[in-house]
Amino acid sequence: MRQRCQTIPLLFMSALAVGPAVADEKLPDLADLEAQGAIVGNIVLKRDNVFDLSDPAENNWVFRLANRLHIVTREGTIRKQVLLKSGDTVSKRLTEETARILRQNSYLHDATIRPIRVDTGVVDLEVTTRDLWSLGPDISIARSGGENRTRIGLEESNLLGRGQRLQFVRDEDVDRTSIGVEFSDRHLGRSWVSMSLGYADNSDGDSHVISVVRPFYALDTRWSAGGYSYRNDREESLYALGEPAAEYRHERAYDSLFGGWSKGLRNGRARRWTVGVVHDDNRFSTVSIPELPQAVPQDRKLVYPFIGLEIVEDRFETSSNHDQIDRTEDFLMGERIAASLGWADTSFGSDREALIYTASASRGMGKLNEDALFLTASASGRIESGDTVNALFSLSARWYRTQSDKRLLYALLSGTSGHALDLDNLVELGGDTGLRGYPLRYQTGSSKLLFSIEQRYFTDWYLWRIARVGGAIFADAGRVWGTNPVGEPNQGWLSDVGFGLRFALTRSSSRKVIHVDLAFPLGGDSSIDSVQLLLESRASF
């Protein structure tokens, strides 16, 4: 009652600033409403189904049936992700951040928030979302780098409209055959606690994962905590010219507990501290029935407390037709810096004393509708007895030049430098890591450099109202430095050219972009096919 009494005069004062009820078409924008001190009234949810039956092109019996069979995301699932509540002061920043949070859900195509009514200083907001088809077979037959991968499964990404994900899948690739089940819930109950459970029975072992985490879900979040447990037992291979050349067995047990705190968003930046403890036990052995020569890394057991710091700048932009086709995309244009330090000691149960470090930084520059450049750097490694081991430093630059609504020029320059790398953490380059005209894991070493340039086309074709169509002409060039432990010859600089089609599934929660490419290698050894066919699903263009 006391809180209500305090709110009444606040609403009255806001009424003097904003004035009487305003018709929808004359509403001020959110920035003006915030400047006037308007108060949030009702938050109305507009939850659109998969197909828009008001559009004659989508009003047919197939799409009507699909809408009837689909369970629209529940109000509670959407409402618990809205950062603003009734009685709060209008905040343009929080409405934009809420829209970004909602768009992160795989089962939603888009999310927007707008004022729909202003009455005596109280603003009603409308949150509009559009569902994606969430239940369906997860079937793909992919080919890249001369190798086939198949995936057959059933996935529900919005179980009963609650935002939960349940998946059964069988994967088969060059390394193993796997049958697995996964369940995840990003909002246990009405909380921000996320949970993930997974188990896989593999042809060469098994794995399982358990994760319970309350993340820093928004820029102004004040605390975070969680735990993570992972077990994996599998056979691994070292490659030479795209073919397995040596093998070993890897058993890993990884556990982590952490907690974090923050003062929230201050002066446009969020600073977040995290402390925790990690248990990371890696054991290596020979394969029981070896088909290849054995190359066994050294065992590692690291138990260490750590402290980390993350700084995120509140500067985002939205666009479309960059990495997706005809879909709202969110880009962090501000700075993000993260670093952590841990100390492993034999008194904690480690098999060595080591300083473990990680660091990363990223920043966007320019404007998405003109020229935009995104820089990312990362470093990781250990210091043992004064020596740096398993050290990796990576740097990448992504450049987008918007030529029109339907054309975009994209370029990527990335490099990785390694020093005294663990045998199970070597640098690889091939058809699965950007050099599209070559076999998977074609070159192995300690350092690499890759350059790709791509002319992207976004057409108006909308196949059966379920798939947008795009195209690309591309060229790649790269090389690896350092010695491959299995004696692979270094091929020096390698390059390829190619072209292909892109099909973006606009009604499926998988959000996959299907790539159909022909790539032509311009170097390499004589065993490489003169034409590489790549058929695969990726998360982006």
C-alpha positions, 0 to 999 in steps of 0.5 A: 500500500505504501508503494502504491501511495508513493507512485500516485503523486509520481504519476500525477507529476508525470501527467503534467509533463506529458499531458493528456491521452495521445492517439497512437499515430501522434505518440512521441518516441521513447527518447522524448517520453523518457526525457519527460519522465513518463511512467510505464503503465500496461505492458501489452504482449502481441505474440504473432504466430509463425505465418501471417494469415492477414497476408494473402500470400500466406493465407492458405490451408498449409500455413493455416494448419501449421499455425493451428498445430504450433503452440505460440510462446506463452505470455509468461515466457515473454514477460519474464524477459522484459526488463521494464515493469509497470510503474518504472520510468520509461527507458529507451535503453531498457526497451532496446536491450529487452528487444535484443534479449528476446531476439536471442531466443532461437524460437523467435524471429524478431522482437520490437517494443513501441509505445501504443498509448499515452494517458496523463503521463502513463505510457502503455508499451506493446511488445511484439514477437513473431514465433518460429516453427519449433518442432521438426526433424533435424536432418542434414547431409553436409559435405565440405573438405571432401568429407560427408557429415550426416545428422538425423534427429528431432528437435523441439526448441520451444517445448509447450511454448515455454522456451525449453529445448529438447533434442534427440540426434544422431551425428556421423562424421569423419571422427565418430558416430554419436547418439545424444539427447539434450535438454535446456531451459534458459529460465527455470521457473520465472528466474534468469537461471539457465540449466542444460543437460546433455548426454551422448553415446559415441562410437569411441566413448561417451560424454555428458554435461550439466550446467546451472548458471545465473548469468549477467543477463543484462548490462545492469545485472548486479550478480552472477553465479553458477556451476558447470560439469563436463565429462568426455571420453573419445579418440582423437586424431592428428591429421596430415594433408586432410587424412588421419595420421596418428591417434590417441584417447582423451579422457577429460573431467572438467568442473567449475564453480563461480560467482560474480558481482557488478555495480551495474551500468555506470557511465555507459559501461558495465564492469563485472568481477568473477571469482571461482575455482576450476578442476580440469583433468586431462588424461591421454593414452593409446587406443586399445585397437590402434589403426594408426601410429600412436601420438600421446600428449602428456597428462595435465591436471590443473586445479586452480582458483581464478579471478576475472574482469569483464568490461562491456560498453553499451553501444549496439546497432541493429541492421539486416542483410549482413550475416543473415538474410532479411532478419534483424541483426544486433552488433556490439559496436562498443568495446568488450574487454575480458581477462582472467588469471588463475593459479594452479598449485600442487597443494590444490591437487594439480600435477604442476604449478602454473599461472593460467591466463586468458584475455580478449578484446573486441570493438566495432568501428564505423557504421553498419549501413556504410562501412563497418570494421570489427576487431577481435583479439584474444590470448591464452596460455600457461606460465610454468617454471618461468616458461610460457607454454600452450600460448595462443594469440589470435587477431581477426578483422571483419569488414562489411561494406554495404553497397546497397540493400541487396549487395554487401562486400565482406572481408575477413583477415585472421591470424593465430600465433602459437608457442609450445602448444600442447599436442592436443591443441595444435593449429589447423587450416582446411575446408572446415576452418575457412579454406573452402577449396581444401580437405578438412584439417589440410594443414597443421602447425603452430601458427596460421593466417587466413584471408577471405573476401566475399561478394554477397547478394541478397535477392527478393526470392522467397521460396514457398514463403519459408526460405530467403535466397542469397548468393556469394562469390568468394576467394580464400588464401591462407597458410600454416607455419610450424611443424606438424608432429606427424611429419606433414609437408608444409604446402606454403600459401594456399588459395581457392576461388568459388561461388555458391547459393545461400538459403536462409530458413525464415520459419525454422527455429534452427535459424540455419543458413544452408550453403551450397558452394563450388570451390576450386583449389589453386594449389596443394598436393596432387591428391586434391580434387579440382572441384570441392562441393560444399553442402552444409548448414551454418549459423550465418551467411 
